C-alpha cells in the first residue's frame, strides 16, 4: 500500500512541475472554468438520463402493466446513457484545447 502512495506522490509532484512550467510559459490556467463546466455537464447528463428513463417507465407501464417497468428502462438505456456521457466528456475536453 505504501508503494502506491509513494508512486501517487511522485506523480503529483511531476504534475506540479508541469503546471509550474506552463505558468512560466504564460499559458492560462483555466481549472476553475473547467471544473464548473464539468459540474454543469454532469448535472445536465444526469437530468437528461433521468427524464428519458422516467418517460420510458411511463410508456412501459402504460402498455405492459407490469412492475418490471420500473427497472427495464435503466437496463435498456444503459448503452445510450454511457455513450452520451462519453460524448459529453469528449466535447468538454475539446472545448478547452
One Martini backbone bead per residue (centre of mass of N, CA, C, O) as a GRO file, in nm:
protein
   97
    1UNK     BB    1   0.056   0.063  -0.020
    2UNK     BB    2   0.303   0.257  -0.001
    3UNK     BB    3   0.379   0.238  -0.301
    4UNK     BB    4   0.130   0.386  -0.409
    5UNK     BB    5   0.172   0.650  -0.255
    6UNK     BB    6   0.449   0.716  -0.372
    7UNK     BB    7   0.360   0.726  -0.668
    8UNK     BB    8   0.150   0.948  -0.630
    9UNK     BB    9   0.342   1.169  -0.528
   10UNK     BB   10   0.522   1.169  -0.778
   11UNK     BB   11   0.299   1.245  -0.978
   12UNK     BB   12   0.219   1.516  -0.845
   13UNK     BB   13   0.495   1.650  -0.878
   14UNK     BB   14   0.500   1.639  -1.186
   15UNK     BB   15   0.243   1.807  -1.229
   16UNK     BB   16   0.350   2.059  -1.087
   17UNK     BB   17   0.582   2.108  -1.285
   18UNK     BB   18   0.407   2.146  -1.534
   19UNK     BB   19   0.239   2.379  -1.422
   20UNK     BB   20   0.479   2.575  -1.378
   21UNK     BB   21   0.575   2.578  -1.671
   22UNK     BB   22   0.312   2.689  -1.794
   23UNK     BB   23   0.316   2.951  -1.632
   24UNK     BB   24   0.593   3.059  -1.742
   25UNK     BB   25   0.484   3.055  -2.050
   26UNK     BB   26   0.172   3.184  -2.025
   27UNK     BB   27  -0.038   2.985  -1.960
   28UNK     BB   28  -0.354   2.936  -1.905
   29UNK     BB   29  -0.544   2.872  -1.615
   30UNK     BB   30  -0.874   2.684  -1.629
   31UNK     BB   31  -0.986   2.513  -1.383
   32UNK     BB   32  -1.246   2.649  -1.289
   33UNK     BB   33  -1.399   2.635  -1.557
   34UNK     BB   34  -1.376   2.329  -1.587
   35UNK     BB   35  -1.523   2.253  -1.326
   36UNK     BB   36  -1.791   2.389  -1.395
   37UNK     BB   37  -1.840   2.241  -1.663
   38UNK     BB   38  -1.846   1.954  -1.544
   39UNK     BB   39  -2.084   1.995  -1.352
   40UNK     BB   40  -2.290   2.075  -1.569
   41UNK     BB   41  -2.262   1.817  -1.734
   42UNK     BB   42  -2.348   1.614  -1.512
   43UNK     BB   43  -2.625   1.735  -1.453
   44UNK     BB   44  -2.734   1.718  -1.743
   45UNK     BB   45  -2.701   1.413  -1.775
   46UNK     BB   46  -2.878   1.327  -1.538
   47UNK     BB   47  -3.140   1.462  -1.629
   48UNK     BB   48  -3.168   1.329  -1.908
   49UNK     BB   49  -3.169   1.031  -1.813
   50UNK     BB   50  -3.412   1.052  -1.620
   51UNK     BB   51  -3.623   1.148  -1.820
   52UNK     BB   52  -3.599   0.908  -2.012
   53UNK     BB   53  -3.665   0.687  -1.800
   54UNK     BB   54  -3.944   0.795  -1.714
   55UNK     BB   55  -4.077   0.783  -1.991
   56UNK     BB   56  -4.034   0.477  -2.025
   57UNK     BB   57  -4.188   0.387  -1.774
   58UNK     BB   58  -4.460   0.498  -1.861
   59UNK     BB   59  -4.483   0.341  -2.125
   60UNK     BB   60  -4.453   0.053  -2.010
   61UNK     BB   61  -4.691   0.073  -1.810
   62UNK     BB   62  -4.916   0.136  -2.018
   63UNK     BB   63  -4.861  -0.141  -2.199
   64UNK     BB   64  -4.785  -0.375  -1.971
   65UNK     BB   65  -4.849  -0.380  -1.658
   66UNK     BB   66  -4.562  -0.381  -1.491
   67UNK     BB   67  -4.311  -0.366  -1.243
   68UNK     BB   68  -4.060  -0.392  -1.443
   69UNK     BB   69  -4.082  -0.094  -1.556
   70UNK     BB   70  -3.880   0.040  -1.345
   71UNK     BB   71  -3.603  -0.116  -1.467
   72UNK     BB   72  -3.589  -0.143  -1.778
   73UNK     BB   73  -3.472   0.140  -1.869
   74UNK     BB   74  -3.194   0.110  -1.726
   75UNK     BB   75  -3.107  -0.129  -1.905
   76UNK     BB   76  -3.173  -0.029  -2.204
   77UNK     BB   77  -3.021   0.274  -2.160
   78UNK     BB   78  -2.719   0.234  -2.087
   79UNK     BB   79  -2.569   0.274  -2.356
   80UNK     BB   80  -2.670   0.562  -2.418
   81UNK     BB   81  -2.573   0.693  -2.153
   82UNK     BB   82  -2.272   0.628  -2.185
   83UNK     BB   83  -2.235   0.763  -2.461
   84UNK     BB   84  -2.319   1.048  -2.373
   85UNK     BB   85  -2.097   1.084  -2.160
   86UNK     BB   86  -1.853   1.056  -2.349
   87UNK     BB   87  -1.931   1.290  -2.535
   88UNK     BB   88  -1.924   1.511  -2.315
   89UNK     BB   89  -1.629   1.474  -2.233
   90UNK     BB   90  -1.505   1.525  -2.511
   91UNK     BB   91  -1.625   1.808  -2.551
   92UNK     BB   92  -1.496   1.936  -2.300
   93UNK     BB   93  -1.203   1.887  -2.385
   94UNK     BB   94  -1.222   2.044  -2.660
   95UNK     BB   95  -1.299   2.323  -2.542
   96UNK     BB   96  -0.988   2.342  -2.387
   97UNK     BB   97  -0.775   2.319  -2.647
   0.00000   0.00000   0.00000
